[in-house]
Amino acid sequence: MRLYIIRHAEPDYPRDALTARGHAQAQALAHRLSTMGIDKIYCSPMNRALETARYTAERLGLDVRVEGWTRELEDWWIPDEALGERPVWQVDATTLRAMAPGQEIWPLDALAQLRSAAAELLGRHDNGSDSGIAVFCHAGFALTWLAELLAVPLPLMWAGFSLPPCSVTTVAFEKLEEGGAATPRCLGLGDVGHLQDLNSFDPV
């Protein structure tokens, strides 16, 4: 099975919608995803993710199933001397290194809920199959889920990686031994190759 974790296209955050460029990005994304064997589409309930998913769903003739747990982690913030506070996934590596060992910067209960919901979603699918599922979501959420899937420490993922708007991250579930559990492995992180022809896009 392949899991495609997709950040929404370029957003107009105050309106929780896509910009004109974002709609063009989402259409280019739909063209790319139409050849990747996707048979299930899941999506955050936030409008910018729903608008992005709609183009792919229409192109593939699939329904969009809304999963509330994939919404952006809007309450995962930490204090910041300059800004007052900032999202945990935007904390810089220097700040992380200065933290005391074991100092938590994320809500453990919320992380446990995310872990449980993710396991339930993946449990609906045969990890050993050739199926493909797409999850349209958000940068902070996606980085957090990837850290869980790949056993990467959360602060390392947040401080060291970025997911551009309308990017595709591909995770394959591979059986490493006969009869063993399928292990998630990242094949591509934050890929935006489908957007290369939009560099000169001029919204009207």
N, C-alpha and C positions, 0 to 999 in steps of 0.2 A: 504494500500500500504506500501511496505517496500523499503526504500532507502538504498543502500549499497555504502558507500563512501570508496573508496579503494586507499590507497597510493601505488604508483608504487613499484616494488620489488627493491632489492639492486642495487643501481645505480653505473655506472661509469660516474660521472658527467662531466669530460672533454669531453667525447665522446657523452654525452647525450644518453646513452645506458645502458643496463643491464650487470652486471658482470655474470660470469658463475654461481655463486651461485644464482644471481638474476633470471636467467632463470629457475633454478630448483625450486626456490620459486614460480615463476609465474605458473609453471606446477602444483605444489601442490595446489595452490590457485584455479586453474581452476577445479581441482577435487572436491574441497569443494563447490565451487559456482554452480557446475552442479546439485546439489540437492536442491537448495534454491529458485527455482521458478522464476528465472530471465528471463524476456522477452524483455528487452531493455538494450543496452550497450552504454554508452556515455563515451567519453574520451578526455583528454587534447590533444592538437596537438603536445606536446613534445614527443620525440621519446621514452624516458624511460617509459612513461605511455602507449604509443601505443604498445611497445613490451610486456608489462605486460598484457594488455587487449587481445592481439592476441590469447593467449592460451585459455582463457575462451571463446572468440568468436568462435574459431574453434571447441571447445568441444560442445558448445551449438548450433552451426549452425546459429549464429546470426551475423548481420552486426555491425560494430563499427561506431557510429556516432560521428564525431569530433566536440567538442564544444570549440571554441577558448577562451571563458571566464573562462574555468577551468584550464588554464595553470598556472604554478607557479607564485607567485606575486614577480617577480624578481626585481621590482623597489620599493618595499616597504622596505626601509632601513632607519635607524636612526643613528645619530652620536654615536660613542663609543670612549672613551678616549684611551683605550688600542688597539683596532683593527682598528680604523679609522671610521668604520661603521659596522653595523650588521643588519640582517633581523629583522623586528619587532617581528616576532614570536620566536626569540631567546633572547629577552630581559629578564633579570632576575627580580624576584619579588622585590628585594631591589631597583633596579633602578626605577621600576614602582611606588613604594611607595614614592620615593623621588620627583616624578614629582608634579608640581603644579596642583591643582584641575582644571579640564577642559583642561589640556594640551593634545593636540592631537598628537599621534605618528603614524598616518596612514593617507593616502590621502582620504579625505571624498568623493571626486568625484568618485574615483575608487571604493570605498565601495558601493556607490549608484548604480554604474553600475553593480557590482556583484549582488547586491540585486535584481535588475530588471531582469537580465539574469536568475538568479535562479528561480524567480517567473514564468518567461516565460516557463522554462523547466518543472517545476512541474505542471504548468497549462495544459500541454499536457496530463496529466495522471489523472485518477480518484483516488483521495486520499482515497476514501472509498472502493476501490477494493482490491483484493488479489494479485495484480500484484507486481512484483519486478523489480526495476531498479538499475543498477550498474553504478557508475561513477568512472572511473579510473583517479586519479589526483595526488596531491602533498601535502606534510605535511603542509606548510604554508597556502596554499589555503584551504585545508580541515578544518583546525582549524578555519579559518576565517568564512567559510560557516557554520560550526557547531555552532559557536557563534551566527550567525544570526538566524539559525533555532531554537535554543534552548533558545534564549533571555538571553544568558550569556554575560556579559561584555567582549569585545574583549581582553583587557589586562589580565583579569583573565584566559581566555582560553589559551592565548599564554604562560603566565608565569607558569600555573599550569598543563598543559597537554601535552602529547607527542604522536605522532603516528609513530610507527616503520615501516620500509619498509615492504611492502606487507601485511599491516594490514587491517582489515575489521572493519569498524564502521557501526553499524546498527541503522537506525532511522525508527521507525514505526509511521505512521500517524493514530491516534486514534480519533474517534468521541466520545467526552466526553458527549454529550447530543444529543437527537433526533433532527435531522435537523441542528445541529451545524456544524461549520467548523472542519476539521480534524486537530488535534494538533500534531506536531512532538514531539516524545519522544525517547530519546536515550536508546536502549536496550543493547548495547555493544560498548565499545570504544577501538579502537586499538587492536582488537583481532588477535593474531597470533598463535592460537592453531593448525592450519593446517600446521605449520612449525616445529612442535616438532620433527618430524622424520628427519629433515635436519640438526640437530645440529652437526652431524659428517660428513656432506657433504664435500667431498674433490674434488674441481674442477680439471678437467683434461685439 
